[in-house]
Amino acid sequence: MTKANGWLNPNLISQWIGEREVGKTATCHKSGLLMIRWEGGQPAQQQGFDMAPIRIRRLLRVIALRFAKLSDSVRGWSLTGTGLIVTAFFGPEDNEDGANGEIEAGRLAFMLRDLAIRAFTEFRYDHHLEHGSSIRYGFSWINVNDDLTGSVNSPSDWENALLLAYDTAWQRMFFSTSPIIRFPLPDYPVIPSEFDFKVKYLPIVSLLDGSLYGFEAIPVKEHNNSRINLTDFYHNADQAGSLFEADRRFREAAIRGFPSRNGDVKLFLPVPAKIIFDPRLYPGSTLRRIEAANLRAEHVVLVIIGGEEEPATTIKAALSHYRNQGFRIALNGILPSFTSLRRMVDMHPDYAQMNVGWVNGKVMDPVEESFLQGLISLTRKEQIVLIANGLDQEGLLPALVASGMNYAQGEWLDSGVNDSNVLVPSISATIRAEVNKRYMGATGTLSELVVPVKMFNRDTFVSEISRHFELHRESQGIVIADSDNRPIGLLMKEKLHQMLSGQFGLPLYWNRAVGKIMDTHPMIVEESVTVDQASQMAMAREPDKLYDAVIVTRGGTVTGITFVRSMLEWVTQSRMNDAQWANPLSGLPGNEPIRRELVRRLAEGHPFAVLYADLDHFKWFNDQYGFHKGDDVIRYTGETLLAAVRAQSKCDCFVGHIGGDDFIAISSGSDPVELAQDIIARFELGIGAYAGKFEGPIIDRSGSPVEATGIAISLSLLSFQATAGWSPETISERAARLKKQAKQVSGNSLVWESIAENVEKSALTADLTAN
């Protein structure tokens, strides 16, 4: 048997086996096959079947010679009629975890493409020959395993492995969505040494509490501040052979101009996916720039731009390269499509930026709502933090908050950042008001779950913190605070032990200040925040922070910490209690939750209003139309109250169902009389669909006819300016008196009373019957 059976260039296999026999490549763990192919140009009959023009073949030879000279990995190459095949070896350092090998293979592909562009640029030929032609690229690993005895595989084994690799590379080459080079080559302008751009920082805001979460750096034109499309920016630089310079200058400018240096907000820094393969990019170069700017890797999120056409293993290798340095990763341009979502799940970034321009805001239909909630559920299941791109108008905010979106960026938020890169209070207040609507009626605050915590200043040595954890084994974390007990950081015991248990952990960290290693971006919430809302905020954190402690404050100073487990247990128990006491017809909270809410409002001592709603002539309606229609009216009344309170801005409201046709609404932060009038207007608007027009007298409970046009709603409102001396029972007694007065008014009615102290006052009556 001949050594190569005449396939390709026999010298490739001969050289390969010879080197392994003498031990030159005994430590090589993997081999790869790279293939480029020219297609197009002249008709086949002019050059023969599957044969490129002689000028093309000469250029391919130039590329091969330059490639072999520049890369030590190249072990041989062979020209075909229309292409070039290269074999390469990868040392064990490139294959420790599989990622480095993929990165090295990607770098070889990057170099091969760069050499091809330069060769075809230097030696241009007629445009009519160029037009319509292209160069495609494919790569495959050559899988040849020595047997357990350590003997070298036979030539036929190598040939079969090469054939399989050739077939795989060929398939990847032609199933690729586009060629790596398409002719004629565009005449891209040479990118100057000083680019005509400056860096702008777009805010990323939390939709959970209205706080500023981070900034994304983007390039804008120097002369008019218009945004530069990053995909086009990097693509043009790549085609001009200046991707490395463009990326380096933008990274340096973005890091240098970042407005925060204390880690309170994150920097989202765009990087082109292909830059990882540029041989000029030294490992750790970005990390060194970050540290020189007094930032840490965990303060930076690298936003990967492009790479959709690259193999998944290649992009995963790039992500692994940055993750190993401590950076968080974000994928840009996620679309609500199967292909895009599959790519997101396969890449598994820490963050995903998805455009939500397709959401219709306040009029979001059920399909859009379900679809958006499904996308959010998917990212939570995969532990990916989803960021909504495209919050360009305030009208989109209710839909995003209601669906459970955690973070957003867009033109509306951009306009809310002042010259000092601080979020203006009005934007935060608007978001918090919308969040309050979502958690309307939620009971229980973090003040019920807070536990004491030990505080240290930022200059305390790590050794002292370690001894504290050793002496207090029940302690799971400590808070780093300033002289006024305001929190500036958090350190969990588990993460400290991970640092110290590393190879150089003790000498590296033992005598350092805790401020150098603490989490400078912990979750900090006021004790007045509801447990339900706080639990959602906690579960929206990055995966490695999901179970970190939550710092609880009162007026900005530390009162203690709490944990996700405690919050989730509380929420679960609360859900069970609510289900136990919920009215089965309306689904609204029943008497026990109503009593707890009244007790909470009275204990807080803040002004609030209690609105009792009762249906007039409901017994007659039930007898006339049947109990099924009556049940529908009960549900409609509950929905009317809910819709009215949700329409109130900055309203902390609760709606409950006392029983039968009696309801209650408790509110603060809005005009209660305006709320009551809105309830009556909404009730009048829709009740006709249930009752219609009735011919004949309406009968009261005693069987006597009364003068009335049909079923109506009576509202009795108590507005408390002071709460001292009141209890749920006394409130109920006072409301019963008002209810009697409201019942005396024909049609829809409202009776209200303002209470400054626990004394008798006359009630105000209003007949709001529609004319």
Secondary structure, DSSP 8 states (H G I E B T S, - for coil): --SSTT-S-HHHHHHHHHHHHTTTTTT--EEEEEEEEEE-SS-HHHH-TT---HHHHHHHHHHHHHHHHH-TTEEEEEE-SSEEEEEEEE-GGG-SSSHHHHHHHHHHHHHHHHHHHHHHHHT---HHHHTT-EEEEEEEEE-----TT-----HHHHHHHHHHHHHHHHHHHHHSSS-SEESS--------SS-SEEEEEEEEEETTT--EEEEEEEEEETTT--B--HHHHHHHHHHTT-HHHHHHHHHHHHHHT-S--SSSSEEEEEEEGGGGG-TT--TTHHHHHHHHTT--GGGEEEEEE--TTS-HHHHHHHHHHHHTTT-EEEEEEE-SSHHHHHHHHHH--SEEEEE-TT--GGG--HHHHHHHHHHHHHHHHTT-EEEEE---SGGGHHHHHHHT--EEESHHHHTTB-TTS-B-HHHHHHHHHHHHHHTTT---BGGGT-B---EE-TTSBHHHHHHHHHH-TT--EEEEE-TTS-EEEEEEHHHHHHHHTSTTHHHHHTTSBGGGTSBSS--EEETTSBHHHHHHHHHTS-GGGTTS-EEEEETTEEEEEE-HHHHHHHHHHHHHHHHHHS-TTT----HHHHHHHHHHHHHHT--EEEEEEEEETHHHHHHHH-HHHHHHHHHHHHHHHHHHHHTSTT-EEEEEEEETTEEEEEEESS-HHHHHHHHHHHHHHHHHHHH----S-EE-TTS-EE--SS-EEEEEEEEES--TT--HHHHHHHHHHHHHHHHTSSSSEEEEEEESSSS----EEEE----
